[in-house]
């Protein structure tokens, strides 16, 4: 991969990562509920799923998933159900009065947050189709493909980690401004609505005609 091609791909990664989606909502929800240091484990799970998706595309399995209606539908509806479940959990998330000396947050287990982020990304078949459509445009068939896929994976993961850190940190800072249970409940239900909206949008995704 030439430097010019990599720079174009690098710019595309920023556009892709900054686009609001289920991953961004999950990152902000984790920052809101657990603070930055604990909530950022969710972003690690998102990246593990991204690495898996790129590996699937590189292995050629992505083309099969993109053209198989049953496989596409199974992944899609699992993703819809999981996002709706996250919305339900966020709606009923516990709240409590916060003061400067009592900023108590629920303790989320890192492994649980990693798994949550992984499932959010991995259960989106549109992501595999998108990667399948975008990555080949930056590949040079005359050069070793494995090295190019590794470079693309490292670039996408690095950019997405930075972007998700921003989303997580922003939500964690917002938490400090929530002084009353009413304000926390309002924000929880806002994020619950965003999760449900993401589930609704995913349910409308259709496999492109072969």
C-alpha positions as CSV (number, residue, x, y, z in Angstrom):
1,X,0.0,0.0,0.0
2,X,1.5,3.3,-1.1
3,X,1.6,6.3,1.2
4,X,-1.0,8.2,-0.8
5,X,-3.4,5.3,-0.7
6,X,-2.8,4.9,3.1
7,X,-3.5,8.6,3.7
8,X,-6.8,8.3,1.7
9,X,-7.7,5.3,3.8
10,X,-6.7,7.0,7.0
11,X,-9.0,10.0,6.1
12,X,-11.9,7.5,5.3
13,X,-11.4,5.8,8.7
14,X,-12.1,9.1,10.5
15,X,-15.2,9.7,8.5
16,X,-16.5,6.2,9.1
17,X,-15.7,6.2,12.9
18,X,-17.2,9.7,13.5
19,X,-20.5,8.7,11.9
20,X,-23.0,8.1,14.6
21,X,-24.0,4.5,15.0
22,X,-24.7,1.7,17.5
23,X,-21.0,1.7,18.6
24,X,-21.0,5.4,19.4
25,X,-24.2,5.0,21.4
26,X,-22.8,2.1,23.3
27,X,-19.6,4.0,24.1
28,X,-21.6,7.0,25.4
29,X,-23.8,4.8,27.4
30,X,-20.8,3.1,29.0
31,X,-19.2,6.4,29.8
32,X,-22.5,7.7,31.3
33,X,-23.0,4.6,33.4
34,X,-19.4,3.7,34.5
35,X,-17.2,6.7,33.9
36,X,-14.3,6.9,31.4
37,X,-11.8,4.5,32.8
38,X,-14.3,1.7,33.4
39,X,-16.6,2.4,30.5
40,X,-13.7,2.4,27.9
41,X,-13.6,-1.3,28.1
42,X,-16.6,-1.3,25.9
43,X,-14.5,0.3,23.1
44,X,-12.0,-2.6,23.4
45,X,-14.9,-5.0,22.6
46,X,-15.9,-2.9,19.7
47,X,-12.4,-3.2,18.2
48,X,-12.2,-7.0,18.8
49,X,-15.4,-7.3,16.7
50,X,-14.0,-5.0,14.1
51,X,-10.8,-7.1,13.8
52,X,-13.0,-10.2,13.5
53,X,-15.1,-8.6,10.7
54,X,-12.0,-7.6,8.7
55,X,-10.6,-11.1,9.1
56,X,-13.9,-12.5,7.9
57,X,-13.8,-10.2,4.8
58,X,-10.1,-11.0,4.2
59,X,-10.8,-14.8,4.3
60,X,-13.6,-14.4,1.8
61,X,-16.4,-15.5,4.2
62,X,-17.7,-11.9,4.1
63,X,-18.8,-12.4,0.5
64,X,-20.8,-15.5,1.5
65,X,-22.5,-13.6,4.3
66,X,-23.3,-10.7,2.0
67,X,-25.0,-13.0,-0.5
68,X,-26.7,-15.4,1.9
69,X,-30.1,-14.1,2.9
70,X,-30.6,-16.5,5.9
71,X,-27.1,-15.7,7.4
72,X,-27.6,-12.0,6.9
73,X,-31.1,-12.1,8.5
74,X,-29.9,-14.2,11.4
75,X,-27.1,-11.8,12.3
76,X,-29.3,-8.8,11.7
77,X,-32.2,-9.8,13.9
78,X,-29.9,-10.9,16.7
79,X,-28.4,-7.4,16.6
80,X,-31.8,-5.8,16.6
81,X,-32.8,-7.9,19.7
82,X,-29.6,-7.1,21.5
83,X,-29.8,-3.3,20.9
84,X,-33.4,-3.3,22.1
85,X,-32.3,-5.2,25.2
86,X,-29.6,-2.6,25.9
87,X,-32.3,0.1,25.5
88,X,-34.5,-1.7,28.0
89,X,-31.6,-2.0,30.5
90,X,-30.7,1.7,30.0
91,X,-34.3,2.7,30.6
92,X,-34.4,1.0,34.0
93,X,-30.8,1.9,34.9
94,X,-30.6,2.8,38.7
95,X,-30.2,6.5,39.6
96,X,-29.2,8.3,42.7
97,X,-28.3,11.8,44.0
98,X,-24.8,12.8,43.1
99,X,-22.7,15.4,44.9
100,X,-19.1,16.5,44.5
101,X,-18.1,14.0,47.1
102,X,-20.5,11.2,46.3
103,X,-20.1,10.5,42.6
104,X,-21.0,6.8,43.0
105,X,-21.2,4.8,39.7
106,X,-22.2,1.2,39.3
107,X,-19.2,-1.1,39.0
108,X,-19.2,-2.8,35.6
109,X,-16.9,-5.7,35.1
110,X,-14.3,-5.1,32.3
111,X,-15.0,-8.5,30.7
112,X,-18.7,-7.8,30.7
113,X,-18.2,-4.4,29.0
114,X,-15.8,-5.9,26.5
115,X,-18.3,-8.6,25.6
116,X,-21.1,-6.0,25.3
117,X,-19.0,-3.9,22.9
118,X,-18.1,-7.0,20.9
119,X,-21.7,-8.1,20.5
120,X,-22.9,-4.6,19.5
121,X,-20.4,-4.5,16.6
122,X,-20.3,-8.2,15.7
123,X,-24.1,-8.4,15.4
124,X,-24.3,-5.8,12.7
125,X,-24.2,-7.5,9.2
126,X,-24.2,-4.1,7.5
127,X,-20.7,-3.6,8.9
128,X,-19.3,-6.7,7.2
129,X,-21.0,-5.7,3.9
130,X,-19.6,-2.1,4.3
131,X,-16.1,-3.4,5.0
132,X,-16.4,-5.8,2.0
133,X,-17.3,-2.8,-0.2
134,X,-14.7,-0.3,1.1
135,X,-11.5,-2.2,1.8
136,X,-10.9,-3.7,-1.6
137,X,-10.9,-0.2,-3.1
138,X,-7.6,0.5,-1.2
139,X,-5.9,-2.8,-1.9
140,X,-3.1,-3.1,-4.4
141,X,-3.3,-6.6,-6.0
142,X,0.3,-6.4,-7.0
143,X,1.5,-6.3,-3.4
144,X,1.1,-8.9,-0.6
145,X,-2.5,-8.8,0.6
146,X,-1.9,-9.9,4.2
147,X,0.4,-7.0,4.9
148,X,-2.1,-4.6,3.5
149,X,-5.0,-6.0,5.5
150,X,-2.9,-5.8,8.7
151,X,-2.1,-2.2,8.0
152,X,-5.7,-1.4,7.3
153,X,-6.8,-3.2,10.5
154,X,-4.3,-1.4,12.6
155,X,-5.3,2.0,11.1
156,X,-9.1,1.4,11.6
157,X,-8.7,0.1,15.1
158,X,-6.4,3.0,16.1
159,X,-8.7,5.7,14.7
160,X,-11.8,4.1,16.2
161,X,-10.2,3.8,19.6
162,X,-9.5,7.5,19.6
163,X,-13.0,8.4,18.4
164,X,-14.7,6.0,21.0
165,X,-12.5,7.6,23.7
166,X,-14.0,10.9,22.7
167,X,-17.6,9.6,22.9
168,X,-16.9,7.8,26.2
169,X,-15.2,10.7,27.8
170,X,-17.9,13.2,26.7
171,X,-20.6,11.1,28.3
172,X,-18.5,10.6,31.4
173,X,-18.1,14.4,31.8
174,X,-21.9,14.8,31.3
175,X,-22.4,12.5,34.3
176,X,-20.6,15.0,36.6
177,X,-23.3,17.5,35.7
178,X,-26.1,15.3,36.8
179,X,-27.0,16.4,40.3
180,X,-30.4,14.9,40.7
181,X,-32.0,11.5,40.0
182,X,-34.5,13.3,37.7
183,X,-31.7,14.5,35.4
184,X,-30.0,11.1,35.4
185,X,-33.3,9.4,34.6
186,X,-33.9,11.7,31.7
187,X,-30.5,11.0,30.2
188,X,-30.9,7.3,30.8
189,X,-34.1,7.3,28.9
190,X,-32.6,9.4,26.2
191,X,-29.9,6.8,25.6
192,X,-32.6,4.1,25.9
193,X,-34.4,5.8,23.0
194,X,-31.2,6.0,21.0
195,X,-30.6,2.2,21.4
196,X,-34.1,1.4,20.3
197,X,-33.8,3.8,17.4
198,X,-30.6,2.1,16.4
199,X,-32.4,-1.3,16.6
200,X,-35.2,0.1,14.4
201,X,-32.7,1.3,11.8
202,X,-30.9,-2.0,11.8
203,X,-34.2,-3.8,11.3
204,X,-34.6,-1.8,8.0
205,X,-31.3,-2.9,6.6
206,X,-31.7,-5.2,3.6
207,X,-29.1,-7.3,1.8
208,X,-28.0,-5.8,-1.4
209,X,-29.2,-7.8,-4.5
210,X,-26.6,-10.3,-5.6
